[in-house]
Amino acid sequence: MSELVSESMSELEEQRWEIVAAYLAEHEAVNSTVAAELLGVHTKTAARLLLKAENIGLLLSYGKTRNKIYKKKQCII
C-alpha cells in the first residue's frame, strides 16, 4: 500500500496523507473541511488530496459535493 502512495503522490502529498490516515485510524470518516483543519490548508487543497486518495483506492466517498465524506477502504483478505 505504501508503494502505491509513493508512486502516486508527491512527497508533500504523502506527508499530508499520513496525517489524514492517522485521523481515520481513530475516526470513521473525514470530509474536506476537517482534513483542511488537520493539515492547515485550504478546503480545496484538502479536497484534491482526498480525491487523489480515492482515485488510487485508499478511500471510498459517499455523498456529493458539500456533503461528501470519505471512509478508509476496507482490505479484504
C-alpha positions in Angstrom: 0.0 0.0 0.0 2.8 2.5 0.9 4.4 1.7 -2.5 1.2 2.8 -4.2 1.2 6.0 -2.2 4.8 6.7 -3.1 4.2 6.1 -6.8 1.0 8.2 -7.0 1.6 11.1 -4.6 4.3 13.8 -4.3 6.3 13.8 -1.1 4.2 16.7 0.3 1.0 14.8 -0.5 2.4 11.7 1.2 3.1 13.7 4.4 -0.4 15.1 4.3 -1.9 11.7 3.6 -0.2 10.2 6.7 -1.9 12.9 8.8 -5.3 12.1 7.3 -4.7 8.3 7.6 -3.8 8.7 11.3 -7.1 10.7 11.8 -9.0 7.9 10.0 -7.4 5.3 12.3 -9.4 6.8 15.1 -12.5 8.2 13.3 -14.9 6.6 10.9 -14.9 9.3 8.2 -13.4 12.6 7.2 -14.6 15.4 4.9 -12.6 18.1 3.2 -13.3 20.7 5.9 -11.9 18.5 8.7 -9.0 17.5 6.6 -8.2 21.1 5.8 -8.2 22.0 9.5 -5.9 19.0 10.3 -3.5 19.9 7.5 -3.6 23.7 7.9 -4.5 24.1 4.2 -7.5 25.5 2.2 -10.5 23.2 1.8 -9.9 22.9 -2.0 -6.3 21.6 -1.3 -7.7 19.0 1.1 -10.4 18.0 -1.3 -7.8 17.4 -4.0 -5.8 15.2 -1.7 -8.9 13.2 -0.6 -9.9 12.8 -4.3 -6.5 11.6 -5.2 -6.6 9.1 -2.3 -10.0 7.9 -3.6 -8.7 7.6 -7.2 -5.8 5.3 -6.1 -8.1 3.1 -4.0 -7.3 4.3 -0.4 -10.7 5.8 0.3 -14.3 5.4 -0.7 -16.5 8.5 -1.0 -20.2 8.9 -0.1 -22.4 11.8 -1.0 -21.9 14.7 -3.3 -20.0 18.0 -3.3 -20.6 19.8 0.1 -21.8 16.6 1.9 -19.1 14.3 0.6 -17.4 12.2 3.2 -14.5 9.8 2.8 -14.0 6.5 4.6 -11.0 4.3 4.6 -11.3 1.4 2.2 -11.5 -1.9 4.0 -9.0 -4.6 2.9 -10.5 -8.0 2.2 -8.1 -10.8 3.0 
